[in-house]
Amino acid sequence: MAARGRFYVTTPIYYVNDRPHIGHLYTTTLADVLARHHRHLGEDTFFLTGTDEHAVKVVESAAGRGLTPDEWAARNAAEFQRAFARFGISNDDFIRTSESRHVERVARYVGALLESGDVYAGDYEGWYDPGQEEYVPEGRAREWEYRSPISGRPLVRRREQNYFFRLSAWGDPLLELLEARPDFVLPEARRNEVMGRIREGLLDVPISRCHEEGEPRWGIPMPGDPSHVIYVWIDALFNYLSAVDTDERRGFWPPSVHLIAKDILWFHAVIWPAMLLALRRCPGFDWVELPERVYAHSFWISEGQKMSKSLGNFVDLERLEAYADRFGLDALRFFLVTQGPLGTHDADFAEARFVHVYASELANTLGNCAHRVAHMTGRYLGGQVAAPDPSCPAAGGLEAAAGRAVDEALAAMERLAPDRACAAALDLVRAVNAAIEETRPFALARDPERRGEVGTILYRCAEALRIAALLLAPAMPERMAELLRRFGAAEIGERIRAGAHGELREWCRWGRLAPGTALETGPPLFPRHDAA
C-alpha cells in the first residue's frame, strides 16, 4: 500500500485575556475546513489550536478579579474549548502554554540557543507596545507615529536587561528563503511586505523580560537565569513545535501551513523561521525543518465599520451563536469560509449580506436543486434512480462538469483557497439546474415512451449533486452528510460528519451512485429566511 500523505495545520494560539470572537472563529474554521478536506483525502492529518497564556495582561486581569494567573487562564482556555466545540471545530489537540509539556520543551529549545550563542544577555533601550507586549524598533515606531497600530495608544519607552535572539544574523538567509520559496508567505502581497522590511535591516530582538519582584511567577523561566521569564511571543511561537515534539507525533513536522491574521505576520514570517534555522544548528535538532507555508489573512469589519471595543461592535460569540441558531451552523461556516477576508482586503460581516448569501447560494441554489432532483425522482421514477442510458445525450455534459469541479476544488484547496473550492462545487450545482431547465424532465415525463430519457437525466443530476456535496462537505459537514444520506450514501455521510479519514478521489468517481438507489426528499436542507 502506498504511504498516505501528511498534513499539519495550525492556528495562532489565542490570548486568554480575550473572549472568543469572529476573528478567532474565522481562522479556526479555515483550519478546520482544510483539516477535514485532507482527512477526506485519506491523509494523516494533525490540526492544532490552543491558548497563549504567559502574558503580563493575564497577571493584571487575574489580580483585578482576585484570582491567580493560572485560575484566570484556565477559565478562559475552557471558554475557547467550549466555543470551538460549539462551532464544529475538529482540532486534534488544544495546547495551553502553561502546560508542563510546553514549558519543559520551550526551556530546552531556548537552552539550546543559549548554548549555541544565538541567544545572549544584553541591555535594551527602545519602544514597547504594552497592549501587544511587543518591542518595536525605532524606525517602525517612527512610522507608526509612536502609537500602537492595533490599540492606537502611545508606545512606551523602556530600558531594561534582556536576553536577545540574534535576528540580525538571519537577514540574508531569510531573503534567500523567500526568493527560493515564493509560496512560503502568502498571499504574495504579504511576502512582498516582509521582504521589504527585511531589506531595511534586522535588529536583534529581546526574548525575555526581567521578573518583577513581588509579581506572581507567571511565565517560563529563562534557562540558567530564573530572574528572567521568556517573552510571551517567543514562548507562544514554540507551541507549534512543542505540541508534536514526541515520538508519536514528530512525523507531522514540519507544519503544512500556519494560518494567522495579518497583525502577527512579522513574528511568523521572520522571527519564527529565523529561530528555527538557528535551532537546526543545535545538536539534536537537525530534524526541525522550516514550515511549508505561512498564510496571513485580513480582518473582519462589522456593518461597514472597523471593529473596536470603544464602538462596541465586535461580532462576539453571542451574535455568532444567534446566527447559527437561526440559519444553522453550517450556513454560518459557509459564510465565514466563502465571504471572509482570506486575501489582502478586509471583509464585512453584515446581516443583509449574510441573508443574501444564505438565500442565493444555499436555499435557492443548493437546497432547491437537491429538492427538485429528489422530488422528480419520487414523482416520475418511484423514488429510485434508474440505470442511465449511455447512448442518451440529455444532460450528458454533467459528467464532464463534475470532473472539472473536482479538479478545480482539489486544486483550490491545495493552494489554500477553500472559498474557491466551494465556488467550484456550487458551479456544478448550477450546471445541474441549467441541465434541468434545458432538458425539462418534468415535461418529458408526460410521454411514457420517454421515461428512459427522464431516468437518465435525473440519474446524471443526482450523481452530480452527490459529488458537489462531497466537495462542500469540509465547509458544511452536517448538512452535506444529510444530503448524502438522502442520496443513498449514508455511510460516507457519517464519516464526513465525524471528520474521519476517507477516499475523496474515489468517492468523487462518476458512476458510484448505484441504479435503484432510493432518494429521499425530506424537509428543506436550508429553510428560507427573510431579513429580520
Buried (B, 14 or more C-beta within 10 A) or exposed (E): EEEEEBBBBBBBBBBBBBBBBBBBBBBBBBBBBBBBBBBBBBBBBBBBBBBBBBBBBBBEBBBEEEBBBBEBBBEBBEBBBEBBEBBBBBBBBBBBBBBEEBBEBBBBBBBBBBEBEBBEEEEBEBBBBBEBBBBBBEEBBEEBEBEBEEEEEEBBEBEBBBBBBBBEBBBEEBBEBBEEEEBBBBBEEBBEBBBEBBEEEBBBBBBBBBBEEEBBEBBBBBBEBEEBBBBBBBBBBBBBBBBBBEEEBEEBBBBBBBBBBBBBBBBBBBBBBBBBBBBEEBEEBEEBEBBBBBBBBBBBBBEEEEBEEEEEBBBBBEBBBEBBEBBBBBBBBBBBBBBBBBBBEBBBBBEEBBBEBBBEBBBBBBBBBBBBBBBBBBEBBEBBBBEBBEEBEBBBBBBEBBBBBBEBBBEBBEEBBBBBBBBBBBBBBBBBBBBBEEBEBBEBBEEEEBBBBBBBBBBBBBBBBBBBBBBBBBBBBBBBBBBBBBBBBEEBBEBBBEBEBBEBEEBBEBEBBEEEBBBBBEEEBBBEBEEE
